Amino acid sequence: MFDSARILNIVVVVFAVIGVIAVLGIVGMTVMHVSMMHGVHSCSEAMRLWR
C-alpha cells in the first residue's frame, strides 16, 4: 500500500481486521436473533405485550 510508512500499513490492516470481525459479529447476532424470534415482526409484538 504505502512504501514509506510501514507502521501505517500495520495500523490499516489492524483496523480492517477489527472491522471484519465486527461485521461478522453483527451479521451473526442478527441471524441468531431472527431465527430465535421466528421473524422480524415478532419483536414488535413482544414489545407491545411487555408494556
Secondary structure, DSSP 8 states (H G I E B T S, - for coil): --SS-HHHHHHHHHHHHHHHHHHHHHHHHHHHHHHHHTSSTHHHHHHHHH-
